[in-house]
Amino acid sequence: MRTPSNSSLLSDWGRQCPSGTAGTQARTNMDHMSPRLRAFLSEPIGEKDVAWVDGVSHELAINLCTKGFNKAYTLLGQFLLMHKNEAEFQKWLICCCGATECEAWESSNCLKEWCSCFL
């Protein structure tokens, strides 16, 4: 399976969270989705590395891999174990994995949107 190049991922990591408080503004239109989110939602999760998840920076990917979450499906599994509770998942990402609030919101939103499309 093709994985994103470091340069393509790095170009998206610098973008800002959606306006408003993290978690309060849902992205409902494909036009308003980031390229990474659109790419992630375009196909089943398969064997994608965790770095494919929208909101996962290089540093967060390293932290997640260190904790055994090297594939996107393992991170999705954690999200599902938390009963798709976005607030709980975001808190876990921040407290246990070193994510920023923006990364946590984008990652939980990405997994929520993927669940909406594929489950």
C-alpha positions as CSV (number, residue, x, y, z in Angstrom):
1,M,0.0,0.0,0.0
2,R,1.3,3.5,-0.8
3,T,2.1,5.6,2.2
4,P,2.2,9.4,2.2
5,S,5.5,11.0,1.6
6,N,7.1,13.0,4.5
7,S,6.9,16.2,2.4
8,S,3.2,15.8,1.7
9,L,2.4,15.1,5.3
10,L,4.6,17.9,6.6
11,S,2.9,20.4,4.3
12,D,-0.5,19.7,6.0
13,W,0.8,19.6,9.6
14,G,1.2,23.3,9.9
15,R,-2.4,24.2,9.3
16,Q,-4.7,25.6,12.0
17,C,-7.7,24.0,13.7
18,P,-11.1,25.0,12.4
19,S,-12.3,28.3,13.8
20,G,-14.1,28.1,17.1
21,T,-13.4,25.9,20.1
22,A,-12.0,22.5,19.3
23,G,-14.7,19.9,18.9
24,T,-17.6,22.3,18.5
25,Q,-17.5,22.9,14.7
26,A,-18.2,19.8,12.6
27,R,-16.9,19.6,9.1
28,T,-19.9,18.6,7.1
29,N,-19.0,19.5,3.5
30,M,-16.2,17.8,1.5
31,D,-15.1,21.2,0.3
32,H,-14.3,22.2,3.9
33,M,-12.3,19.1,4.6
34,S,-8.5,19.1,4.6
35,P,-6.8,17.2,1.9
36,R,-5.5,14.6,4.5
37,L,-9.1,14.0,5.8
38,R,-10.4,13.7,2.3
39,A,-7.7,11.2,1.4
40,F,-8.3,9.2,4.6
41,L,-12.0,9.0,3.9
42,S,-11.6,8.1,0.3
43,E,-11.0,4.4,0.9
44,P,-11.2,1.7,3.6
45,I,-8.6,1.9,6.4
46,G,-6.6,-1.2,5.3
47,E,-3.0,-1.2,6.4
48,K,-2.5,2.5,6.5
49,D,0.1,3.8,8.9
50,V,-1.1,5.9,11.8
51,A,0.5,9.0,10.1
52,W,-2.4,8.8,7.6
53,V,-4.9,9.9,10.2
54,D,-5.8,13.6,9.9
55,G,-4.4,15.5,12.8
56,V,-1.5,13.1,13.6
57,S,1.7,15.0,13.4
58,H,5.2,13.5,13.0
59,E,5.8,13.8,16.7
60,L,2.4,12.4,17.7
61,A,2.9,9.5,15.2
62,I,6.2,8.6,17.0
63,N,4.5,8.7,20.4
64,L,1.6,6.5,19.1
65,C,4.0,4.0,17.6
66,T,6.0,3.9,20.8
67,K,2.7,2.9,22.6
68,G,1.9,0.2,20.0
69,F,-0.5,2.3,17.8
70,N,1.5,2.0,14.6
71,K,-1.5,1.4,12.2
72,A,-4.5,3.6,11.7
73,Y,-6.8,0.6,12.5
74,T,-5.2,0.2,16.0
75,L,-6.0,3.9,16.7
76,L,-9.5,3.3,15.3
77,G,-9.8,0.3,17.7
78,Q,-9.0,2.6,20.6
79,F,-11.6,5.1,19.5
80,L,-14.2,2.2,19.2
81,L,-13.2,0.9,22.6
82,M,-14.1,4.3,24.0
83,H,-17.5,3.9,22.4
84,K,-16.8,6.6,19.8
85,N,-16.8,9.1,22.7
86,E,-14.8,12.0,21.1
87,A,-14.2,13.9,24.4
88,E,-12.8,10.8,26.1
89,F,-10.7,9.9,23.1
90,Q,-9.3,13.5,22.8
91,K,-8.5,13.5,26.5
92,W,-6.6,10.1,26.1
93,L,-4.6,11.4,23.1
94,I,-3.6,14.6,25.0
95,C,-2.9,12.9,28.4
96,C,-1.4,9.6,27.3
97,C,0.1,10.4,23.9
98,G,1.2,14.0,24.0
99,A,-1.2,15.4,21.4
100,T,-2.2,19.0,21.3
101,E,-5.8,20.0,21.5
102,C,-5.9,20.7,17.8
103,E,-4.3,17.3,17.0
104,A,-6.7,15.5,19.3
105,W,-9.8,17.2,17.8
106,E,-8.7,16.6,14.2
107,S,-7.9,13.0,14.9
108,S,-11.1,12.2,16.7
109,N,-13.1,14.0,13.9
110,C,-11.2,12.0,11.3
111,L,-12.0,8.7,12.9
112,K,-15.6,9.8,13.6
113,E,-16.1,10.7,9.9
114,W,-14.5,7.4,8.8
115,C,-16.9,5.5,11.0
116,S,-19.8,7.4,9.5
117,C,-18.6,6.4,6.0
118,F,-17.6,2.8,6.5
119,L,-19.4,1.4,9.6
